Amino acid sequence: MAQSHASMRDDFEITVPEIDILVNIITTVVGKRGGVRMTGCGFGGCVLALVDHKLTDAVVTAIENQYTQQTGLEATVYLCSTCDGAARIDKYLY
C-alpha cells in the first residue's frame, strides 16, 4: 500500500498535500503493521488504512491531535471491521 500511494504521489501526481499528511500521520503510527493509501479518483478525497486492531485507538488519537493542526481541516474517521465475504444463499430459498 505504501508503494501504491508513493506511485500516485510521485509518478502520477494525483494526491494533494492534505492527503499526503494524513497518510504520513497514520504511517508513523502503524509502521509495517498496517498500510495506508489514498483511495478514490485522486486529487483529494480519502485514505484507506489497514490497521492492526490494537493500534486503532493510537491512529485515531494521532489523527485528532495532528491533522487539524497541520492542515486546518478536520478529518472524519470511519472505523470498519471485516466480516465473512459473499456466500451462496440459495439454501435459504423456498
PyMOL commands that set and color helices and strands:
alter all, ss='L'
color gray80, all
select helices_A, chain A and resi 2-10+17-30+53-71+90-92
alter helices_A, ss='H'
color red, helices_A
select strands_A, chain A and resi 34-39+46-51
alter strands_A, ss='S'
color yellow, strands_A
deselect
rebuild
show_as cartoon
